[in-house]
Amino acid sequence: MTLFEATILGIVQGLTEFLPISSTAHLRIVPALAGWQDPGAAFTAIAQLGTLVAVLIYFRKDISVIIQGVVRGVLQGKPLESTEAKMGWMIAAGTIPIVILGLLFKNHIETSLRSLYWISSALIILALVLSLAEWNIKNRLKKGLQLKTIDKIGWKEALLIGLAQSVALIPGASRSGVTITGGLFLNLSRETAARFSFLLSLPSVFAAALLELYKTWAVIAASTENITNIIVATLVAGVVGYASIGFLLTYLKKHTTTIFIAYRLIAGVVILFLLATGKLAPL
C-alpha cells in the first residue's frame, strides 16, 4: 500500500476500533470502495497495536492499580482478596474464549469470513441485538432499577462478556459492539459496559498483534516502505483511537447507542445493495 493509504487506514482503525461499528468491517469496506487491495487480517491486527497503546495511556491509572493488586495478591498468597486483583483475574478469564476460538477458526477468520456478505450480515444482525440490549436498559430505568457500575462487575459478568467478545472474531461484529451489548444485557450502565470492554480487549489484542507481527515480519521487513507504512498506520490509529475513547465514554454518559445502531443498519444495507448491483465484489 502507499503511505496515503496507510494513513487513511490508520485513521479508520482509530475511529472505528472503539465505536461499536466494527473496525475490521471498515478496514475491509474502505479499501473496497476506494479500489485498493484488502490490507488483510494481519494488517488489522498489527494496526491495533496503536489503539492498544491508546487504551494503555487512557486507562493507565486503572491498569496500574489492577496490576499492583494482582501482584500484591499473589505475593501475599491471597490472589482474589482485593477488588483490583479480582478485576485483573476476571479480565484474564474473560479473555480465554476469544483466544481458544480465535486459534480454532483462524483460517476462516482470515479468509472466507472477510467476505462482504458476512460483514454486512454481522453489521445488521448485531445492530438488532444491540437494540434489544438497549431496550433492556431502558426498561430497567423505567422501573427505577439501578444499573451496575464497574465495581459491581463479578465473575458472571466477566465470563459472559468475555464469551460475547469472541463473537467479534466475525468481521463486522465489532469487539466493542458485542462486549457493550453483553454488558447492557447484564444490566451494566452504558459507560461501565464501554469501560470494561476496553479493559477486556487488552490481552487478546496484544496477543493477536504480536502473533501477526511474528508471522508477517519477513514481509514487513522486506522493504523500508512496508515498515514505514505499518508504523505510520499504527501511530495514526493510536492518536485517533485515544480521541475516540474519550468521545465514546463522554457520549455514553448522556446518550444511548441508537446512533450506532442506525449507522450499522444503514452501512449493512448499503453494502448488500452494492454487492447486489455488482459495484462491489464479496472478496
GIWOBEL-V749357 format. One record per residue. N is the residue number from 1. OMEGA is omega in degrees with one decimal (999 if undefined). BURIAL is I if it has 9 or more other C-alpha atoms within 8 Angstrom, else O. Layout:
N/OMEGA/BURIAL + N/OMEGA/BURIAL
//
This chain:
1/177.4/O + 2/178.4/O + 3/177.7/I + 4/178.8/O + 5/-179.9/O + 6/-180.0/I + 7/179.6/I + 8/-178.9/I + 9/175.1/I + 10/176.9/I + 11/179.5/I + 12/179.4/I + 13/-178.8/I + 14/-178.6/I + 15/-168.9/I + 16/-178.5/I + 17/-174.1/I + 18/174.1/I + 19/-176.0/I + 20/-178.4/I + 21/174.0/I + 22/176.2/I + 23/-179.7/I + 24/178.9/I + 25/-177.5/I + 26/176.2/I + 27/174.5/I + 28/-174.9/I + 29/-176.4/I + 30/177.2/O + 31/179.9/I + 32/179.8/I + 33/-178.1/O + 34/-179.2/O + 35/178.1/O + 36/175.6/O + 37/174.4/O + 38/-179.1/O + 39/176.1/I + 40/-177.9/O + 41/-179.5/I + 42/178.3/I + 43/179.6/I + 44/-177.6/I + 45/-178.4/I + 46/179.4/I + 47/178.6/I + 48/174.6/I + 49/178.1/I + 50/-179.9/I + 51/174.8/I + 52/178.4/I + 53/177.9/I + 54/178.1/I + 55/-179.1/I + 56/-179.4/I + 57/-176.4/O + 58/-177.0/O + 59/-174.4/O + 60/-179.9/I + 61/179.2/O + 62/-176.9/O + 63/178.9/I + 64/-179.9/O + 65/179.9/I + 66/-179.5/I + 67/178.7/I + 68/179.3/I + 69/179.5/I + 70/-179.1/I + 71/-179.8/I + 72/-179.4/I + 73/179.1/I + 74/-178.9/I + 75/-179.7/O + 76/-180.0/O + 77/178.5/O + 78/-171.3/O + 79/-176.6/I + 80/-174.3/I + 81/-176.7/O + 82/178.4/I + 83/-178.4/I + 84/179.3/I + 85/178.6/I + 86/178.7/I + 87/179.0/I + 88/-179.4/I + 89/177.7/I + 90/176.9/I + 91/178.5/I + 92/179.8/I + 93/-179.7/I + 94/-179.8/I + 95/-174.3/I + 96/-178.0/I + 97/-176.5/I + 98/178.0/I + 99/-178.6/I + 100/-177.9/O + 101/178.4/I + 102/178.4/I + 103/-178.7/O + 104/-174.4/O + 105/-175.2/O + 106/-177.7/I + 107/179.4/O + 108/-179.3/O + 109/-176.7/I + 110/-176.2/I + 111/-171.3/O + 112/-177.9/O + 113/176.5/I + 114/174.4/I + 115/179.4/I + 116/174.6/I + 117/177.3/O + 118/-176.4/I + 119/-179.8/I + 120/178.6/I + 121/179.7/I + 122/178.5/I + 123/-176.4/I + 124/-176.0/I + 125/-179.2/O + 126/174.5/I + 127/179.4/I + 128/178.5/I + 129/178.2/I + 130/178.0/I + 131/175.7/I + 132/178.2/O + 133/177.0/I + 134/177.9/I + 135/179.1/O + 136/-179.4/I + 137/-179.8/I + 138/179.4/O + 139/179.3/O + 140/-179.3/I + 141/177.6/I + 142/-179.4/O + 143/179.2/O + 144/-179.7/O + 145/-179.1/O + 146/172.8/O + 147/-175.5/I + 148/174.9/I + 149/-173.6/I + 150/-178.4/I + 151/-179.9/O + 152/179.2/O + 153/179.7/I + 154/-177.7/O + 155/179.9/O + 156/-179.4/O + 157/-177.6/I + 158/-177.3/I + 159/-179.7/I + 160/176.8/I + 161/175.4/I + 162/177.1/I + 163/177.5/I + 164/-179.2/I + 165/-178.7/I + 166/176.5/I + 167/-179.5/I + 168/175.5/I + 169/175.3/I + 170/179.3/I + 171/-178.3/I + 172/-178.7/I + 173/-178.8/I + 174/178.8/I + 175/-180.0/I + 176/-179.2/I + 177/-176.3/I + 178/179.6/I + 179/175.0/I + 180/177.1/I + 181/177.9/I + 182/178.9/I + 183/179.7/I + 184/176.4/I + 185/-180.0/I + 186/172.9/O + 187/171.5/I + 188/173.8/I + 189/-177.2/I + 190/-179.8/I + 191/179.1/I + 192/179.0/I + 193/179.5/I + 194/-178.7/I + 195/179.5/I + 196/177.7/I + 197/-178.6/I + 198/179.1/I + 199/-179.5/I + 200/-176.7/I + 201/-171.1/I + 202/-176.6/I + 203/-175.7/I + 204/178.6/I + 205/179.1/I + 206/-179.0/I + 207/-179.1/O + 208/-179.1/I + 209/179.2/I + 210/179.5/I + 211/-179.1/O + 212/175.6/I + 213/179.5/I + 214/-175.9/O + 215/-173.1/O + 216/-175.9/I + 217/-179.9/I + 218/179.4/O + 219/-178.8/O + 220/-176.7/I + 221/-177.8/I + 222/178.9/O + 223/177.2/O + 224/180.0/O + 225/179.1/O + 226/-179.6/I + 227/-179.9/I + 228/-178.0/I + 229/-177.3/I + 230/177.2/I + 231/179.8/O + 232/-179.7/I + 233/-178.4/I + 234/179.4/I + 235/179.2/I + 236/179.1/I + 237/180.0/I + 238/-179.1/I + 239/-179.4/I + 240/179.8/I + 241/178.2/I + 242/178.6/I + 243/-179.5/O + 244/178.4/I + 245/-179.6/I + 246/179.8/O + 247/-174.6/O + 248/-179.2/I + 249/177.6/I + 250/-178.3/I + 251/-175.1/O + 252/175.5/I + 253/-175.5/O + 254/-175.3/O + 255/175.4/O + 256/177.9/O + 257/-175.7/O + 258/-178.1/O + 259/179.7/O + 260/175.9/I + 261/-180.0/I + 262/-179.5/I + 263/-179.6/I + 264/-179.8/I + 265/-179.5/I + 266/-179.5/O + 267/179.9/I + 268/-179.7/I + 269/179.6/I + 270/178.8/O + 271/178.4/I + 272/178.2/I + 273/-179.9/O + 274/176.1/I + 275/-178.5/I + 276/-178.3/O + 277/178.3/O + 278/-179.8/O + 279/177.3/O + 280/174.3/I + 281/-176.6/O + 282/179.7/O + 283/999/O
//
